[in-house]
Amino acid sequence: MIAGTTKYEEIVGPVIEEHEKTISMMEAELKLNRTALTHTSDLYNEKDTETVPQGTEVQSCELTEKEASTMSYIRVLEENVKCYGENSIFSSGSMTELKRELFKFQGHQMSCFSLYCGTGGSSDML
């Protein structure tokens, strides 16, 4: 019986060794794939948690406030021009100065709009 077992081991032994090598290679490949997956997942999570820098948010808020303030000032200047134009008691030099200041702010507002929105536009002159 020992002779039969030896013969069996000679026949089956190389097949078992080949299967063990294949299993080892598959386990190594699986480990490599798990490592790659973990790395990719970490990169994704890192990108997902990135936020806009605080400085950008502050600048955006400041620009919005400045735009609102400028628009409010333009409206006040336009009302003053209408009011002074209707009363016509105001000197022509003061009216010219007021119109010049209004035009300056309207032009600045339009150039800012053009820069941020990518459009060209002209401001209306009085």
DRENPA-3360 file (N, C-alpha, C; in nm, 2 decimals, always signed):
BEGIN
1 = MIAGTTKY = +0.08/-0.12/+0.00/+0.00/+0.00/+0.00/+0.09/+0.13/+0.00 ~ +0.19/+0.12/+0.06/+0.28/+0.24/+0.06/+0.33/+0.27/-0.08 ~ +0.35/+0.17/-0.16/+0.39/+0.19/-0.30/+0.29/+0.26/-0.38 ~ +0.16/+0.23/-0.35/+0.05/+0.30/-0.42/+0.03/+0.44/-0.37 ~ +0.06/+0.47/-0.25/+0.05/+0.60/-0.19/+0.16/+0.69/-0.25 ~ +0.28/+0.63/-0.27/+0.39/+0.70/-0.32/+0.36/+0.74/-0.47 ~ +0.31/+0.64/-0.54/+0.28/+0.67/-0.68/+0.17/+0.78/-0.69 ~ +0.07/+0.78/-0.60/-0.04/+0.88/-0.60/+0.02/+1.02/-0.57;
9 = EEIVGPVI = +0.11/+1.02/-0.47/+0.18/+1.15/-0.44/+0.26/+1.20/-0.55 ~ +0.33/+1.11/-0.63/+0.40/+1.16/-0.74/+0.32/+1.22/-0.85 ~ +0.20/+1.16/-0.87/+0.11/+1.21/-0.97/+0.04/+1.34/-0.93 ~ -0.02/+1.34/-0.81/-0.10/+1.45/-0.76/-0.01/+1.56/-0.70 ~ +0.11/+1.54/-0.65/+0.19/+1.63/-0.59/+0.22/+1.76/-0.68 ~ +0.26/+1.74/-0.81/+0.28/+1.86/-0.89/+0.15/+1.94/-0.91 ~ +0.04/+1.87/-0.92/-0.09/+1.94/-0.94/-0.12/+2.03/-0.82 ~ -0.10/+1.97/-0.70/-0.13/+2.04/-0.57/-0.04/+2.16/-0.56;
17 = EEHEKTIS = +0.09/+2.14/-0.59/+0.19/+2.25/-0.59/+0.15/+2.37/-0.68 ~ +0.10/+2.33/-0.80/+0.06/+2.43/-0.90/-0.06/+2.50/-0.85 ~ -0.15/+2.43/-0.79/-0.27/+2.50/-0.73/-0.23/+2.59/-0.61 ~ -0.14/+2.55/-0.53/-0.09/+2.64/-0.42/-0.03/+2.76/-0.47 ~ +0.05/+2.75/-0.58/+0.12/+2.87/-0.64/+0.01/+2.96/-0.70 ~ -0.09/+2.90/-0.76/-0.20/+2.99/-0.82/-0.27/+3.06/-0.71 ~ -0.30/+2.99/-0.60/-0.37/+3.05/-0.49/-0.29/+3.16/-0.43 ~ -0.16/+3.14/-0.41/-0.07/+3.24/-0.36/-0.07/+3.37/-0.45;
25 = MMEAELKL = -0.06/+3.34/-0.58/-0.06/+3.46/-0.67/-0.19/+3.53/-0.66 ~ -0.30/+3.46/-0.65/-0.44/+3.52/-0.65/-0.45/+3.60/-0.52 ~ -0.40/+3.55/-0.41/-0.40/+3.62/-0.28/-0.32/+3.75/-0.29 ~ -0.20/+3.74/-0.35/-0.11/+3.86/-0.36/-0.18/+3.96/-0.45 ~ -0.25/+3.92/-0.56/-0.32/+4.01/-0.65/-0.44/+4.07/-0.57 ~ -0.51/+4.00/-0.49/-0.62/+4.05/-0.42/-0.57/+4.15/-0.32 ~ -0.46/+4.12/-0.25/-0.41/+4.22/-0.15/-0.37/+4.35/-0.22 ~ -0.31/+4.34/-0.34/-0.27/+4.46/-0.42/-0.39/+4.54/-0.46;
33 = NRTALTHT = -0.50/+4.47/-0.50/-0.62/+4.53/-0.54/-0.69/+4.60/-0.42 ~ -0.68/+4.54/-0.31/-0.74/+4.60/-0.19/-0.66/+4.73/-0.15 ~ -0.53/+4.72/-0.16/-0.45/+4.84/-0.13/-0.48/+4.95/-0.23 ~ -0.49/+4.92/-0.36/-0.52/+5.02/-0.46/-0.66/+5.08/-0.43 ~ -0.76/+5.00/-0.40/-0.89/+5.04/-0.37/-0.89/+5.14/-0.25 ~ -0.82/+5.10/-0.14/-0.81/+5.18/-0.02/-0.75/+5.32/-0.06 ~ -0.64/+5.32/-0.14/-0.58/+5.44/-0.18/-0.67/+5.53/-0.26 ~ -0.74/+5.47/-0.35/-0.83/+5.55/-0.44/-0.95/+5.60/-0.35;
41 = SDLYNEKD = -1.00/+5.52/-0.26/-1.10/+5.57/-0.17/-1.06/+5.69/-0.08 ~ -0.93/+5.68/-0.03/-0.88/+5.79/+0.05/-0.86/+5.91/-0.04 ~ -0.82/+5.90/-0.16/-0.81/+6.02/-0.25/-0.94/+6.08/-0.27 ~ -1.04/+6.00/-0.30/-1.17/+6.05/-0.33/-1.23/+6.12/-0.20 ~ -1.21/+6.06/-0.09/-1.26/+6.12/+0.03/-1.19/+6.25/+0.06 ~ -1.06/+6.26/+0.03/-0.99/+6.38/+0.05/-1.04/+6.49/-0.04 ~ -1.06/+6.46/-0.17/-1.11/+6.56/-0.26/-1.25/+6.60/-0.22 ~ -1.33/+6.51/-0.17/-1.47/+6.53/-0.14/-1.48/+6.63/-0.02;
49 = TETVPQGT = -1.38/+6.63/+0.07/-1.39/+6.71/+0.19/-1.32/+6.85/+0.17 ~ -1.25/+6.87/+0.05/-1.19/+7.00/+0.03/-1.30/+7.10/+0.02 ~ -1.27/+7.22/+0.07/-1.36/+7.33/+0.07/-1.30/+7.45/+0.00 ~ -1.38/+7.55/-0.03/-1.33/+7.67/-0.09/-1.25/+7.75/+0.02 ~ -1.13/+7.80/-0.01/-1.05/+7.87/+0.09/-1.13/+7.98/+0.15 ~ -1.11/+8.01/+0.27/-1.19/+8.11/+0.34/-1.16/+8.25/+0.28 ~ -1.04/+8.27/+0.24/-1.01/+8.40/+0.18/-1.10/+8.44/+0.06 ~ -1.13/+8.34/-0.02/-1.21/+8.36/-0.14/-1.35/+8.39/-0.09;
57 = EVQSCELT = -1.40/+8.32/+0.01/-1.54/+8.35/+0.06/-1.55/+8.50/+0.11 ~ -1.44/+8.54/+0.18/-1.44/+8.67/+0.24/-1.43/+8.78/+0.13 ~ -1.35/+8.75/+0.03/-1.34/+8.84/-0.08/-1.47/+8.86/-0.16 ~ -1.54/+8.74/-0.18/-1.66/+8.74/-0.25/-1.77/+8.82/-0.17 ~ -1.77/+8.80/-0.04/-1.86/+8.88/+0.04/-1.83/+9.03/+0.04 ~ -1.70/+9.06/+0.05/-1.67/+9.20/+0.04/-1.70/+9.27/-0.09 ~ -1.68/+9.19/-0.20/-1.72/+9.25/-0.33/-1.87/+9.27/-0.35 ~ -1.95/+9.17/-0.29/-2.09/+9.19/-0.29/-2.14/+9.31/-0.21;
65 = EKEASTMS = -2.08/+9.33/-0.10/-2.11/+9.45/-0.02/-2.08/+9.58/-0.09 ~ -1.96/+9.57/-0.15/-1.91/+9.69/-0.22/-2.00/+9.72/-0.34 ~ -2.04/+9.62/-0.41/-2.13/+9.64/-0.52/-2.27/+9.70/-0.48 ~ -2.32/+9.65/-0.37/-2.45/+9.70/-0.32/-2.43/+9.85/-0.27 ~ -2.32/+9.88/-0.21/-2.30/+10.01/-0.17/-2.28/+10.11/-0.29 ~ -2.21/+10.07/-0.39/-2.19/+10.15/-0.51/-2.33/+10.17/-0.58 ~ -2.41/+10.06/-0.59/-2.54/+10.08/-0.66/-2.63/+10.17/-0.58 ~ -2.62/+10.16/-0.45/-2.70/+10.25/-0.37/-2.66/+10.40/-0.39;
73 = YIRVLEEN = -2.53/+10.42/-0.40/-2.47/+10.55/-0.42/-2.51/+10.61/-0.55 ~ -2.51/+10.52/-0.66/-2.55/+10.56/-0.79/-2.70/+10.60/-0.79 ~ -2.78/+10.53/-0.72/-2.92/+10.57/-0.71/-2.94/+10.70/-0.65 ~ -2.87/+10.73/-0.54/-2.87/+10.86/-0.47/-2.83/+10.97/-0.57 ~ -2.72/+10.95/-0.64/-2.67/+11.05/-0.73/-2.78/+11.07/-0.84 ~ -2.84/+10.97/-0.90/-2.94/+10.98/-1.00/-3.06/+11.06/-0.95 ~ -3.10/+11.03/-0.83/-3.21/+11.11/-0.77/-3.17/+11.26/-0.75 ~ -3.05/+11.28/-0.71/-3.00/+11.42/-0.69/-3.01/+11.50/-0.82;
81 = VKCYGENS = -2.96/+11.43/-0.93/-2.96/+11.49/-1.06/-3.10/+11.52/-1.10 ~ -3.20/+11.43/-1.08/-3.34/+11.45/-1.12/-3.39/+11.57/-1.04 ~ -3.36/+11.57/-0.91/-3.42/+11.67/-0.82/-3.36/+11.81/-0.86 ~ -3.23/+11.82/-0.88/-3.17/+11.94/-0.91/-3.20/+11.99/-1.05 ~ -3.22/+11.89/-1.14/-3.27/+11.93/-1.28/-3.41/+11.99/-1.28 ~ -3.49/+11.94/-1.19/-3.63/+11.99/-1.19/-3.64/+12.13/-1.12 ~ -3.56/+12.15/-1.02/-3.56/+12.27/-0.95/-3.48/+12.38/-1.02 ~ -3.38/+12.35/-1.10/-3.29/+12.43/-1.18/-3.24/+12.55/-1.10;
89 = IFSSGSMT = -3.24/+12.55/-0.97/-3.18/+12.65/-0.89/-3.03/+12.62/-0.88 ~ -2.99/+12.50/-0.89/-2.86/+12.45/-0.87/-2.77/+12.51/-0.98 ~ -2.65/+12.55/-0.95/-2.56/+12.61/-1.05/-2.52/+12.50/-1.15 ~ -2.49/+12.55/-1.27/-2.45/+12.45/-1.38/-2.32/+12.39/-1.35 ~ -2.23/+12.45/-1.28/-2.10/+12.39/-1.25/-2.12/+12.27/-1.15 ~ -2.21/+12.29/-1.05/-2.24/+12.19/-0.96/-2.31/+12.07/-1.03 ~ -2.40/+12.10/-1.12/-2.47/+12.00/-1.19/-2.38/+11.92/-1.28 ~ -2.28/+11.99/-1.34/-2.18/+11.92/-1.43/-2.10/+11.83/-1.34;
97 = ELKRELFK = -2.06/+11.88/-1.22/-1.98/+11.79/-1.13/-2.06/+11.67/-1.09 ~ -2.18/+11.69/-1.06/-2.27/+11.58/-1.01/-2.28/+11.48/-1.12 ~ -2.31/+11.52/-1.25/-2.32/+11.43/-1.36/-2.19/+11.36/-1.38 ~ -2.08/+11.42/-1.37/-1.95/+11.36/-1.39/-1.92/+11.25/-1.29 ~ -1.96/+11.28/-1.16/-1.94/+11.18/-1.06/-2.03/+11.06/-1.08 ~ -2.15/+11.09/-1.12/-2.25/+10.98/-1.15/-2.20/+10.89/-1.27 ~ -2.15/+10.96/-1.37/-2.10/+10.88/-1.49/-1.98/+10.80/-1.45 ~ -1.89/+10.85/-1.36/-1.77/+10.78/-1.32/-1.81/+10.65/-1.24;
105 = FQGHQMSC = -1.91/+10.66/-1.16/-1.95/+10.54/-1.08/-2.03/+10.44/-1.17 ~ -2.11/+10.50/-1.26/-2.18/+10.40/-1.35/-2.08/+10.33/-1.44 ~ -1.98/+10.40/-1.49/-1.87/+10.34/-1.57/-1.79/+10.24/-1.50 ~ -1.76/+10.27/-1.37/-1.69/+10.17/-1.29/-1.77/+10.05/-1.26 ~ -1.90/+10.07/-1.24/-1.99/+9.96/-1.21/-2.00/+9.87/-1.34 ~ -2.01/+9.93/-1.46/-2.02/+9.85/-1.58/-1.89/+9.78/-1.61 ~ -1.78/+9.84/-1.58/-1.65/+9.77/-1.61/-1.63/+9.66/-1.51 ~ -1.68/+9.67/-1.39/-1.67/+9.56/-1.29/-1.76/+9.45/-1.34;
113 = FSLYCGTG = -1.88/+9.48/-1.38/-1.98/+9.38/-1.44/-1.92/+9.31/-1.55 ~ -1.85/+9.38/-1.64/-1.79/+9.32/-1.76/-1.68/+9.23/-1.72 ~ -1.60/+9.26/-1.62/-1.49/+9.18/-1.58/-1.54/+9.05/-1.52 ~ -1.64/+9.06/-1.43/-1.69/+8.94/-1.36/-1.79/+8.86/-1.45 ~ -1.86/+8.92/-1.54/-1.96/+8.84/-1.62/-1.91/+8.81/-1.76 ~ -1.80/+8.87/-1.80/-1.74/+8.85/-1.93/-1.82/+8.91/-2.04 ~ -1.89/+9.02/-2.01/-1.97/+9.08/-2.12/-1.92/+9.23/-2.13 ~ -1.93/+9.28/-2.25/-1.90/+9.42/-2.27/-2.02/+9.50/-2.27;
121 = GSSDML = -2.02/+9.61/-2.21/-2.14/+9.69/-2.21/-2.10/+9.84/-2.19 ~ -2.19/+9.92/-2.23/-2.17/+10.07/-2.21/-2.27/+10.12/-2.11 ~ -2.22/+10.21/-2.04/-2.32/+10.27/-1.94/-2.39/+10.39/-2.01 ~ -2.51/+10.41/-1.96/-2.59/+10.52/-2.02/-2.55/+10.65/-1.96 ~ -2.53/+10.74/-2.05/-2.49/+10.88/-2.01/-2.62/+10.96/-1.99 ~ -2.61/+11.06/-1.90/-2.72/+11.14/-1.87/-2.74/+11.25/-1.98;
% end
